[in-house]
Amino acid sequence: MERQIDEAEKQGNRRQAAGLETALAEARKSCTDTSLYQDMARGYRCIRIGSR
C-alpha cells in the first residue's frame, strides 16, 4: 500500500492517495501484534505492515 500511495502522489492523484492512506491506517489499527498471534493460533494469516 505504501508504494501505491507514493505512486498516486507522484502522479498527482491526491484522492487515490488519501483513500490508500485511510486503508493503511485501518489495516495498522486492526492488525496488531496481539491480533497476529491470535489469528495464527486460529490458522488465519494477517500481513504485518511496516511503519511509514
PQR file with spaces between the fields and no chain letter, atoms N, CA, C, O and H, PARSE charges and radii, in Angstrom:
ATOM       1  N    MET     1       0.813   -1.183    0.000 -0.4000 1.5000
ATOM       2  CA   MET     1       0.000    0.000    0.000 -0.0000 2.0000
ATOM       3  C    MET     1       0.864    1.257    0.000  0.5500 1.7000
ATOM       4  O    MET     1       0.528    2.257   -0.634 -0.5500 1.4000
ATOM       5  N    GLU     2       1.980    1.190    0.721 -0.4000 1.5000
ATOM       6  CA   GLU     2       2.837    2.378    0.778 -0.0000 2.0000
ATOM       7  C    GLU     2       3.366    2.737   -0.606  0.5500 1.7000
ATOM       8  O    GLU     2       3.446    3.914   -0.956 -0.5500 1.4000
ATOM       9  H    GLU     2       2.253    0.377    1.236  0.4000 1.0000
ATOM      10  N    ARG     3       3.721    1.736   -1.384 -0.4000 1.5000
ATOM      11  CA   ARG     3       4.197    2.012   -2.751 -0.0000 2.0000
ATOM      12  C    ARG     3       3.078    2.610   -3.597  0.5500 1.7000
ATOM      13  O    ARG     3       3.307    3.511   -4.403 -0.5500 1.4000
ATOM      14  H    ARG     3       3.656    0.780   -1.100  0.4000 1.0000
ATOM      15  N    GLN     4       1.870    2.098   -3.401 -0.4000 1.5000
ATOM      16  CA   GLN     4       0.737    2.638   -4.151 -0.0000 2.0000
ATOM      17  C    GLN     4       0.470    4.085   -3.766  0.5500 1.7000
ATOM      18  O    GLN     4       0.130    4.902   -4.622 -0.5500 1.4000
ATOM      19  H    GLN     4       1.684    1.366   -2.746  0.4000 1.0000
ATOM      20  N    ILE     5       0.618    4.407   -2.500 -0.4000 1.5000
ATOM      21  CA   ILE     5       0.449    5.795   -2.046 -0.0000 2.0000
ATOM      22  C    ILE     5       1.491    6.680   -2.709  0.5500 1.7000
ATOM      23  O    ILE     5       1.171    7.749   -3.229 -0.5500 1.4000
ATOM      24  H    ILE     5       0.894    3.744   -1.804  0.4000 1.0000
ATOM      25  N    ASP     6       2.730    6.231   -2.688 -0.4000 1.5000
ATOM      26  CA   ASP     6       3.810    7.010   -3.311 -0.0000 2.0000
ATOM      27  C    ASP     6       3.544    7.234   -4.793  0.5500 1.7000
ATOM      28  O    ASP     6       3.733    8.338   -5.304 -0.5500 1.4000
ATOM      29  H    ASP     6       2.990    5.363   -2.266  0.4000 1.0000
ATOM      30  N    GLU     7       3.106    6.184   -5.482 -0.4000 1.5000
ATOM      31  CA   GLU     7       2.824    6.302   -6.917 -0.0000 2.0000
ATOM      32  C    GLU     7       1.672    7.270   -7.176  0.5500 1.7000
ATOM      33  O    GLU     7       1.739    8.097   -8.085 -0.5500 1.4000
ATOM      34  H    GLU     7       2.953    5.287   -5.068  0.4000 1.0000
ATOM      35  N    ALA     8       0.627    7.163   -6.380 -0.4000 1.5000
ATOM      36  CA   ALA     8      -0.513    8.062   -6.548 -0.0000 2.0000
ATOM      37  C    ALA     8      -0.091    9.511   -6.334  0.5500 1.7000
ATOM      38  O    ALA     8      -0.511   10.402   -7.073 -0.5500 1.4000
ATOM      39  H    ALA     8       0.572    6.491   -5.641  0.4000 1.0000
ATOM      40  N    GLU     9       0.745    9.744   -5.317 -0.4000 1.5000
ATOM      41  CA   GLU     9       1.223   11.106   -5.053 -0.0000 2.0000
ATOM      42  C    GLU     9       2.105   11.611   -6.185  0.5500 1.7000
ATOM      43  O    GLU     9       2.006   12.773   -6.579 -0.5500 1.4000
ATOM      44  H    GLU     9       1.087    9.020   -4.717  0.4000 1.0000
ATOM      45  N    LYS    10       2.965   10.748   -6.708 -0.4000 1.5000
ATOM      46  CA   LYS    10       3.829   11.148   -7.832 -0.0000 2.0000
ATOM      47  C    LYS    10       3.008   11.523   -9.051  0.5500 1.7000
ATOM      48  O    LYS    10       3.380   12.416   -9.813 -0.5500 1.4000
ATOM      49  H    LYS    10       3.046    9.804   -6.388  0.4000 1.0000
ATOM      50  N    GLN    11       1.885   10.832   -9.232 -0.4000 1.5000
ATOM      51  CA   GLN    11       1.032   11.091  -10.389 -0.0000 2.0000
ATOM      52  C    GLN    11       0.027   12.206  -10.127  0.5500 1.7000
ATOM      53  O    GLN    11      -0.783   12.534  -10.994 -0.5500 1.4000
ATOM      54  H    GLN    11       1.583   10.107   -8.613  0.4000 1.0000
ATOM      55  N    GLY    12       0.080   12.786   -8.934 -0.4000 1.5000
ATOM      56  CA   GLY    12      -0.811   13.883   -8.607 -0.0000 2.0000
ATOM      57  C    GLY    12      -2.235   13.448   -8.294  0.5500 1.7000
ATOM      58  O    GLY    12      -3.154   14.267   -8.304 -0.5500 1.4000
ATOM      59  H    GLY    12       0.738   12.519   -8.230  0.4000 1.0000
ATOM      60  N    ASN    13      -2.420   12.160   -8.015 -0.4000 1.5000
ATOM      61  CA   ASN    13      -3.755   11.647   -7.724 -0.0000 2.0000
ATOM      62  C    ASN    13      -3.976   11.650   -6.222  0.5500 1.7000
ATOM      63  O    ASN    13      -3.886   10.615   -5.562 -0.5500 1.4000
ATOM      64  H    ASN    13      -1.673   11.495   -8.007  0.4000 1.0000
ATOM      65  N    ARG    14      -4.268   12.831   -5.694 -0.4000 1.5000
ATOM      66  CA   ARG    14      -4.403   13.025   -4.245 -0.0000 2.0000
ATOM      67  C    ARG    14      -5.585   12.249   -3.662  0.5500 1.7000
ATOM      68  O    ARG    14      -5.509   11.754   -2.538 -0.5500 1.4000
ATOM      69  H    ARG    14      -4.341   13.672   -6.230  0.4000 1.0000
ATOM      70  N    ARG    15      -6.662   12.145   -4.413 -0.4000 1.5000
ATOM      71  CA   ARG    15      -7.841   11.422   -3.922 -0.0000 2.0000
ATOM      72  C    ARG    15      -7.516    9.936   -3.712  0.5500 1.7000
ATOM      73  O    ARG    15      -7.888    9.355   -2.693 -0.5500 1.4000
ATOM      74  H    ARG    15      -6.724   12.548   -5.326  0.4000 1.0000
ATOM      75  N    GLN    16      -6.834    9.339   -4.662 -0.4000 1.5000
ATOM      76  CA   GLN    16      -6.455    7.931   -4.528 -0.0000 2.0000
ATOM      77  C    GLN    16      -5.469    7.753   -3.371  0.5500 1.7000
ATOM      78  O    GLN    16      -5.592    6.810   -2.590 -0.5500 1.4000
ATOM      79  H    GLN    16      -6.531    9.811   -5.490  0.4000 1.0000
ATOM      80  N    ALA    17      -4.504    8.647   -3.262 -0.4000 1.5000
ATOM      81  CA   ALA    17      -3.528    8.575   -2.172 -0.0000 2.0000
ATOM      82  C    ALA    17      -4.230    8.678   -0.826  0.5500 1.7000
ATOM      83  O    ALA    17      -3.892    7.949    0.106 -0.5500 1.4000
ATOM      84  H    ALA    17      -4.404    9.413   -3.897  0.4000 1.0000
ATOM      85  N    ALA    18      -5.196    9.570   -0.715 -0.4000 1.5000
ATOM      86  CA   ALA    18      -5.929    9.738    0.544 -0.0000 2.0000
ATOM      87  C    ALA    18      -6.702    8.470    0.892  0.5500 1.7000
ATOM      88  O    ALA    18      -6.728    8.060    2.052 -0.5500 1.4000
ATOM      89  H    ALA    18      -5.471   10.163   -1.472  0.4000 1.0000
ATOM      90  N    GLY    19      -7.321    7.855   -0.089 -0.4000 1.5000
ATOM      91  CA   GLY    19      -8.052    6.620    0.151 -0.0000 2.0000
ATOM      92  C    GLY    19      -7.130    5.492    0.594  0.5500 1.7000
ATOM      93  O    GLY    19      -7.468    4.717    1.488 -0.5500 1.4000
ATOM      94  H    GLY    19      -7.300    8.189   -1.032  0.4000 1.0000
ATOM      95  N    LEU    20      -5.970    5.407   -0.036 -0.4000 1.5000
ATOM      96  CA   LEU    20      -4.991    4.388    0.340 -0.0000 2.0000
ATOM      97  C    LEU    20      -4.434    4.646    1.737  0.5500 1.7000
ATOM      98  O    LEU    20      -4.197    3.705    2.495 -0.5500 1.4000
ATOM      99  H    LEU    20      -5.695    6.037   -0.762  0.4000 1.0000
ATOM     100  N    GLU    21      -4.226    5.913    2.079 -0.4000 1.5000
ATOM     101  CA   GLU    21      -3.739    6.243    3.422 -0.0000 2.0000
ATOM     102  C    GLU    21      -4.763    5.846    4.480  0.5500 1.7000
ATOM     103  O    GLU    21      -4.395    5.364    5.551 -0.5500 1.4000
ATOM     104  H    GLU    21      -4.419    6.677    1.464  0.4000 1.0000
ATOM     105  N    THR    22      -6.037    6.046    4.186 -0.4000 1.5000
ATOM     106  CA   THR    22      -7.093    5.631    5.106 -0.0000 2.0000
ATOM     107  C    THR    22      -7.095    4.115    5.265  0.5500 1.7000
ATOM     108  O    THR    22      -7.199    3.607    6.381 -0.5500 1.4000
ATOM     109  H    THR    22      -6.336    6.437    3.316  0.4000 1.0000
ATOM     110  N    ALA    23      -6.982    3.399    4.164 -0.4000 1.5000
ATOM     111  CA   ALA    23      -6.955    1.934    4.213 -0.0000 2.0000
ATOM     112  C    ALA    23      -5.744    1.435    4.995  0.5500 1.7000
ATOM     113  O    ALA    23      -5.854    0.481    5.766 -0.5500 1.4000
ATOM     114  H    ALA    23      -6.898    3.812    3.257  0.4000 1.0000
ATOM     115  N    LEU    24      -4.608    2.064    4.806 -0.4000 1.5000
ATOM     116  CA   LEU    24      -3.400    1.671    5.521 -0.0000 2.0000
ATOM     117  C    LEU    24      -3.545    1.928    7.017  0.5500 1.7000
ATOM     118  O    LEU    24      -3.136    1.101    7.832 -0.5500 1.4000
ATOM     119  H    LEU    24      -4.519    2.839    4.180  0.4000 1.0000
ATOM     120  N    ALA    25      -4.119    3.059    7.377 -0.4000 1.5000
ATOM     121  CA   ALA    25      -4.328    3.369    8.794 -0.0000 2.0000
ATOM     122  C    ALA    25      -5.269    2.349    9.437  0.5500 1.7000
ATOM     123  O    ALA    25      -5.032    1.915   10.564 -0.5500 1.4000
ATOM     124  H    ALA    25      -4.451    3.730    6.715  0.4000 1.0000
ATOM     125  N    GLU    26      -6.319    1.969    8.737 -0.4000 1.5000
ATOM     126  CA   GLU    26      -7.257    0.971    9.262 -0.0000 2.0000
ATOM     127  C    GLU    26      -6.578   -0.393    9.396  0.5500 1.7000
ATOM     128  O    GLU    26      -6.807   -1.111   10.370 -0.5500 1.4000
ATOM     129  H    GLU    26      -6.511    2.321    7.821  0.4000 1.0000
ATOM     130  N    ALA    27      -5.757   -0.743    8.433 -0.4000 1.5000
ATOM     131  CA   ALA    27      -5.044   -2.021    8.498 -0.0000 2.0000
ATOM     132  C    ALA    27      -4.083   -2.035    9.681  0.5500 1.7000
ATOM     133  O    ALA    27      -3.979   -3.033   10.394 -0.5500 1.4000
ATOM     134  H    ALA    27      -5.571   -0.161    7.641  0.4000 1.0000
ATOM     135  N    ARG    28      -3.385   -0.930    9.883 -0.4000 1.5000
ATOM     136  CA   ARG    28      -2.459   -0.851   11.020 -0.0000 2.0000
ATOM     137  C    ARG    28      -3.200   -0.924   12.350  0.5500 1.7000
ATOM     138  O    ARG    28      -2.724   -1.540   13.303 -0.5500 1.4000
ATOM     139  H    ARG    28      -3.469   -0.119    9.303  0.4000 1.0000
ATOM     140  N    LYS    29      -4.372   -0.288   12.405 -0.4000 1.5000
ATOM     141  CA   LYS    29      -5.145   -0.260   13.637 -0.0000 2.0000
ATOM     142  C    LYS    29      -5.686   -1.651   13.982  0.5500 1.7000
ATOM     143  O    LYS    29      -5.707   -2.039   15.150 -0.5500 1.4000
ATOM     144  H    LYS    29      -4.759    0.212   11.631  0.4000 1.0000
ATOM     145  N    SER    30      -6.116   -2.387   12.980 -0.4000 1.5000
ATOM     146  CA   SER    30      -6.759   -3.670   13.240 -0.0000 2.0000
ATOM     147  C    SER    30      -5.786   -4.848   13.233  0.5500 1.7000
ATOM     148  O    SER    30      -6.136   -5.931   13.701 -0.5500 1.4000
ATOM     149  H    SER    30      -6.099   -2.073   12.031  0.4000 1.0000
ATOM     150  N    CYS    31      -4.608   -4.665   12.725 -0.4000 1.5000
ATOM     151  CA   CYS    31      -3.637   -5.760   12.615 -0.0000 2.0000
ATOM     152  C    CYS    31      -2.502   -5.514   13.609  0.5500 1.7000
ATOM     153  O    CYS    31      -1.411   -5.091   13.227 -0.5500 1.4000
ATOM     154  H    CYS    31      -4.324   -3.785   12.345  0.4000 1.0000
ATOM     155  N    THR    32      -2.771   -5.783   14.883 -0.4000 1.5000
ATOM     156  CA   THR    32      -1.790   -5.583   15.946 -0.0000 2.0000
ATOM     157  C    THR    32      -1.006   -6.863   16.198  0.5500 1.7000
ATOM     158  O    THR    32      -1.364   -7.925   15.688 -0.5500 1.4000
ATOM     159  H    THR    32      -3.657   -6.127   15.193  0.4000 1.0000
ATOM     160  N    ASP    33       0.051   -6.765   16.974 -0.4000 1.5000
ATOM     161  CA   ASP    33       0.806   -7.966   17.335 -0.0000 2.0000
ATOM     162  C    ASP    33      -0.101   -8.991   18.011  0.5500 1.7000
ATOM     163  O    ASP    33      -0.016  -10.186   17.730 -0.5500 1.4000
ATOM     164  H    ASP    33       0.341   -5.903   17.389  0.4000 1.0000
ATOM     165  N    THR    34      -0.964   -8.517   18.899 -0.4000 1.5000
ATOM     166  CA   THR    34      -1.872   -9.420   19.600 -0.0000 2.0000
ATOM     167  C    THR    34      -2.802  -10.120   18.621  0.5500 1.7000
ATOM     168  O    THR    34      -3.008  -11.331   18.707 -0.5500 1.4000
ATOM     169  H    THR    34      -1.033   -7.545   19.127  0.4000 1.0000
ATOM     170  N    SER    35      -3.362   -9.355   17.689 -0.4000 1.5000
ATOM     171  CA   SER    35      -4.277   -9.975   16.730 -0.0000 2.0000
ATOM     172  C    SER    35      -3.537  -10.938   15.809  0.5500 1.7000
ATOM     173  O    SER    35      -4.102  -11.945   15.381 -0.5500 1.4000
ATOM     174  H    SER    35      -3.194   -8.372   17.619  0.4000 1.0000
ATOM     175  N    LEU    36      -2.275  -10.638   15.502 -0.4000 1.5000
ATOM     176  CA   LEU    36      -1.479  -11.560   14.688 -0.0000 2.0000
ATOM     177  C    LEU    36      -1.322  -12.902   15.384  0.5500 1.7000
ATOM     178  O    LEU    36      -1.514  -13.952   14.771 -0.5500 1.4000
ATOM     179  H    LEU    36      -1.816   -9.820   15.850  0.4000 1.0000
ATOM     180  N    TYR    37      -0.971  -12.867   16.671 -0.4000 1.5000
ATOM     181  CA   TYR    37      -0.797  -14.107   17.430 -0.0000 2.0000
ATOM     182  C    TYR    37      -2.108  -14.868   17.555  0.5500 1.7000
ATOM     183  O    TYR    37      -2.134  -16.092   17.427 -0.5500 1.4000
ATOM     184  H    TYR    37      -0.815  -12.014   17.169  0.4000 1.0000
ATOM     185  N    GLN    38      -3.192  -14.149   17.803 -0.4000 1.5000
ATOM     186  CA   GLN    38      -4.494  -14.802   17.918 -0.0000 2.0000
ATOM     187  C    GLN    38      -4.909  -15.439   16.592  0.5500 1.7000
ATOM     188  O    GLN    38      -5.413  -16.562   16.566 -0.5500 1.4000
ATOM     189  H    GLN    38      -3.171  -13.154   17.907  0.4000 1.0000
ATOM     190  N    ASP    39      -4.694  -14.722   15.506 -0.4000 1.5000
ATOM     191  CA   ASP    39      -5.042  -15.263   14.188 -0.0000 2.0000
ATOM     192  C    ASP    39      -4.178  -16.462   13.834  0.5500 1.7000
ATOM     193  O    ASP    39      -4.667  -17.428   13.248 -0.5500 1.4000
ATOM     194  H    ASP    39      -4.284  -13.810   15.527  0.4000 1.0000
ATOM     195  N    MET    40      -2.899  -16.409   14.185 -0.4000 1.5000
ATOM     196  CA   MET    40      -2.021  -17.555   13.916 -0.0000 2.0000
ATOM     197  C    MET    40      -2.507  -18.772   14.683  0.5500 1.7000
ATOM     198  O    MET    40      -2.477  -19.890   14.170 -0.5500 1.4000
ATOM     199  H    MET    40      -2.503  -15.624   14.662  0.4000 1.0000
ATOM     200  N    ALA    41      -2.952  -18.555   15.909 -0.4000 1.5000
ATOM     201  CA   ALA    41      -3.452  -19.659   16.724 -0.0000 2.0000
ATOM     202  C    ALA    41      -4.713  -20.263   16.096  0.5500 1.7000
ATOM     203  O    ALA    41      -4.975  -21.458   16.237 -0.5500 1.4000
ATOM     204  H    ALA    41      -2.976  -17.647   16.326  0.4000 1.0000
ATOM     205  N    ARG    42      -5.485  -19.428   15.406 -0.4000 1.5000
ATOM     206  CA   ARG    42      -6.710  -19.901   14.744 -0.0000 2.0000
ATOM     207  C    ARG    42      -6.435  -20.407   13.330  0.5500 1.7000
ATOM     208  O    ARG    42      -7.321  -20.971   12.688 -0.5500 1.4000
ATOM     209  H    ARG    42      -5.272  -18.458   15.292  0.4000 1.0000
ATOM     210  N    GLY    43      -5.213  -20.209   12.846 -0.4000 1.5000
ATOM     211  CA   GLY    43      -4.869  -20.645   11.496 -0.0000 2.0000
ATOM     212  C    GLY    43      -5.100  -19.595   10.428  0.5500 1.7000
ATOM     213  O    GLY    43      -5.051  -19.905    9.237 -0.5500 1.4000
ATOM     214  H    GLY    43      -4.493  -19.752   13.368  0.4000 1.0000
ATOM     215  N    TYR    44      -5.352  -18.343   10.838 -0.4000 1.5000
ATOM     216  CA   TYR    44      -5.528  -17.252    9.878 -0.0000 2.0000
ATOM     217  C    TYR    44      -4.188  -16.598    9.591  0.5500 1.7000
ATOM     218  O    TYR    44      -3.219  -16.769   10.332 -0.5500 1.4000
ATOM     219  H    TYR    44      -5.391  -18.092   11.805  0.4000 1.0000
ATOM     220  N    ARG    45      -4.156  -15.843    8.497 -0.4000 1.5000
ATOM     221  CA   ARG    45      -2.944  -15.097    8.161 -0.0000 2.0000
ATOM     222  C    ARG    45      -3.272  -13.618    8.053  0.5500 1.7000
ATOM     223  O    ARG    45      -4.276  -13.236    7.453 -0.5500 1.4000
ATOM     224  H    ARG    45      -4.943  -15.704    7.896  0.4000 1.0000
ATOM     225  N    CYS    46      -2.426  -12.801    8.633 -0.4000 1.5000
ATOM     226  CA   CYS    46      -2.547  -11.352    8.558 -0.0000 2.0000
ATOM     227  C    CYS    46      -1.167  -10.838    8.173  0.5500 1.7000
ATOM     228  O    CYS    46      -0.174  -11.229    8.787 -0.5500 1.4000
ATOM     229  H    CYS    46      -1.610  -13.112    9.121  0.4000 1.0000
ATOM     230  N    ILE    47      -1.089   -9.995    7.199 -0.4000 1.5000
ATOM     231  CA   ILE    47       0.204   -9.489    6.742 -0.0000 2.0000
ATOM     232  C    ILE    47       0.611   -8.315    7.618  0.5500 1.7000
ATOM     233  O    ILE    47      -0.134   -7.344    7.751 -0.5500 1.4000
ATOM     234  H    ILE    47      -1.896   -9.678    6.701  0.4000 1.0000
ATOM     235  N    ARG    48       1.777   -8.404    8.205 -0.4000 1.5000
ATOM     236  CA   ARG    48       2.271   -7.306    9.034 -0.0000 2.0000
ATOM     237  C    ARG    48       2.707   -6.168    8.129  0.5500 1.7000
ATOM     238  O    ARG    48       3.408   -6.377    7.138 -0.5500 1.4000
ATOM     239  H    ARG    48       2.382   -9.192    8.097  0.4000 1.0000
ATOM     240  N    ILE    49       2.292   -4.983    8.475 -0.4000 1.5000
ATOM     241  CA   ILE    49       2.586   -3.792    7.677 -0.0000 2.0000
ATOM     242  C    ILE    49       3.592   -2.957    8.435  0.5500 1.7000
ATOM     243  O    ILE    49       3.366   -2.603    9.593 -0.5500 1.4000
ATOM     244  H    ILE    49       1.723   -4.813    9.280  0.4000 1.0000
ATOM     245  N    GLY    50       4.709   -2.637    7.787 -0.4000 1.5000
ATOM     246  CA   GLY    50       5.732   -1.830    8.431 -0.0000 2.0000
ATOM     247  C    GLY    50       5.282   -0.406    8.643  0.5500 1.7000
ATOM     248  O    GLY    50       4.286    0.041    8.074 -0.5500 1.4000
ATOM     249  H    GLY    50       4.892   -2.925    6.847  0.4000 1.0000
ATOM     250  N    SER    51       6.025    0.298    9.466 -0.4000 1.5000
ATOM     251  CA   SER    51       5.667    1.691    9.722 -0.0000 2.0000
ATOM     252  C    SER    51       6.135    2.551    8.573  0.5500 1.7000
ATOM     253  O    SER    51       7.108    2.226    7.892 -0.5500 1.4000
ATOM     254  H    SER    51       6.834   -0.065    9.928  0.4000 1.0000
ATOM     255  N    ARG    52       5.454    3.625    8.367 -0.4000 1.5000
ATOM     256  CA   ARG    52       5.773    4.520    7.254 -0.0000 2.0000
ATOM     257  C    ARG    52       6.515    5.707    7.755  0.5500 1.7000
ATOM     258  O    ARG    52       6.878    6.584    6.972 -0.5500 1.4000
ATOM     259  H    ARG    52       4.663    3.889    8.920  0.4000 1.0000
